[in-house]
Amino acid sequence: MVLAAGYRGAIDFRLAGVPDDAATTARAGVANALADPHNEAVVRAAQEAFVTGWQLSMWTGTATMAVLLAYLLVRRPGR
């Protein structure tokens, strides 16, 4: 879910100058954007937006694990 939100948030910025029909397809998802390999601008925008979304999801996971670790250290079961 975080990955998809990150993709959607990053794709619009990268689609400047792309025709509306291709941009709409790319906004629907990375698989749709990659379906037309002849449009290099859309493919590149989708790849970059996917990486941005992936990074966001990894940082979210890292933050979640850090919070859980802190919780476990504070509430040690053996105390």
NORZITA-V178777 format. One record per residue. N is the residue number from 0. PSI is psi in whole degrees, 0 to 359 (* if undefined). OMEGA is omega in whole degrees, -180 to 180 (none if undefined). D_CENTER is the distance of its C-alpha to the mean C-alpha in whole Angstrom. Layout:
BEGIN
N_PSI_OMEGA_D_CENTER + N_PSI_OMEGA_D_CENTER
END
This chain:
BEGIN
0_318_178_9 + 1_321_179_7 + 2_314_-180_4 + 3_320_179_5 + 4_320_178_6 + 5_321_178_3 + 6_311_-179_4 + 7_324_180_7 + 8_333_-176_8 + 9_341_-172_7 + 10_322_-177_9 + 11_316_-180_12 + 12_326_-175_13 + 13_354_-177_13 + 14_16_179_15 + 15_128_179_18 + 16_359_179_21 + 17_139_178_20 + 18_148_-175_22 + 19_318_-178_21 + 20_319_179_22 + 21_322_179_19 + 22_320_178_17 + 23_318_178_17 + 24_317_-179_16 + 25_325_179_13 + 26_334_-179_12 + 27_338_178_13 + 28_160_-177_10 + 29_324_179_10 + 30_321_178_13 + 31_320_-179_15 + 32_324_-179_14 + 33_352_-179_15 + 34_336_179_18 + 35_85_-175_20 + 36_350_-179_20 + 37_340_180_23 + 38_89_-174_21 + 39_326_-179_19 + 40_319_180_18 + 41_317_180_16 + 42_314_-180_15 + 43_317_179_14 + 44_318_-180_12 + 45_318_179_10 + 46_314_-180_10 + 47_320_179_9 + 48_323_178_6 + 49_316_179_5 + 50_319_177_6 + 51_314_178_5 + 52_321_179_1 + 53_316_179_4 + 54_318_178_7 + 55_317_-180_6 + 56_325_177_7 + 57_318_178_9 + 58_324_177_11 + 59_317_177_11 + 60_320_179_13 + 61_316_179_15 + 62_320_179_16 + 63_316_-180_17 + 64_323_178_19 + 65_318_178_21 + 66_318_178_22 + 67_321_177_23 + 68_315_178_25 + 69_318_178_27 + 70_315_-180_28 + 71_323_178_29 + 72_325_179_31 + 73_321_-176_32 + 74_45_-178_33 + 75_130_-178_35 + 76_333_-176_36 + 77_10_-177_39 + 78_*_none_41
END
